[in-house]
Amino acid sequence: VAASDEASRPNHGNHIKANEYMDDRYVLEQKVDLIVELIKQAKCCTAYTGAGLSRAAGIADYATRAKNSVTATGVPKLRSNLDAQPTVSHKILTAMEKEGYLHHYVQQNHDGLPQKAGYPQSKLNEIHGAWFDPSNPVVKFSGNLRDDLFNWMYDMEAKIDLCLCLGTSLSGMNADRVAKTPAKRMIRGDAGILGTVIINLQQTPLDKKSAVRVWAKLDDVFSMIASKLALDMTKDYAPKLSSRMKNKYEVPYNRNGVLDTTSKMILNMNSGEEIRICVPGASNEDCRGVVKRKDAEGNYVVVIDEEGETKHRV
């Protein structure tokens, strides 16, 4: 449906042309029926998402090259990527988690859209870094993944029986193991492994090993999935904070800043309050900063001194 002579991610070894394809409606219906049956069977269904998932939110991706790309229409113009709002797909993935259909989520993007939709942080691995987590700075292509997040991903890799691979070109990132491993295990015939479903407009290196390969816009596919799973999409799972909290929040961490469900502490996010990055293995571990302000969307902006370099984070 859209042609390109350019490769999608040549700088990362993916020289597949960035042409775009779409299934016709009848074929798409049949494929979605198969996906829904797999989702219902899965015991550890995991989403593995790339930049294509957030394209409809107005955030540019890396792999789109076609000048007449089908993703170019109806996209909001953003003043800042930080202002982006969750897409239909983000909201449906959240509803799937609430109803017990989605058990884990490995996010390559940094945009915080799953959390804005209400997806629980405890089930979300932002393996490549996050714009909204000062303790998880975005990882450079030549950088190292945070140890705890890599170990978490590695442990989950062995448990995944169904991967929903969404909007990623699968161009050789370490995290691609989340999609590759269940695909290989399905082909090998491992008991209970349902494989990898790929939903993308462009070809990927894993297409021939997928359980179901769908060519369509993600929001279109997930709208169909939501209908077939009878999800109640009138529910709003987006987090809501009361102004009565006065920028102070009770969180399950101990005095050393370590997650501890038996402890409670007050996180004070009023302007001028000092913070320290306590996450072991974070690239900015033990760096200190100060809460600067709260922006129009309600995000807290903090200024952190990282190795003598001042960084603004939200």
Buried (B, 14 or more C-beta within 10 A) or exposed (E): EBEBEBBBBEEBEBEBBBBBBBBEEEEBEEBBBEBBEBBEEBEBBBBBBBBBBBBBBBBEBBBBBBEEBBBEEEBEEBEEBBBBBBBBBBBBBBBBBBEEBBBBBBBBBBBBBBBBBBBBEEBBBBBBBBBBBBBBBBBEEEEEBBEBBBEBBEEBBEEBBBBBBBBBBBBEBEBBBBBBBBBBBBBEEEEEBBBBBBBBBBBBBBBEBBBBBBBBBBBBBBBBBBEBBEBEEEEEBEEEEEEEEEBEEEEEBEEEBEEBEEEEBEBBBEEEBEBEBBBEBBBBEEBEBEBBEBEEEEBBBBBBEBEEEEBEBB
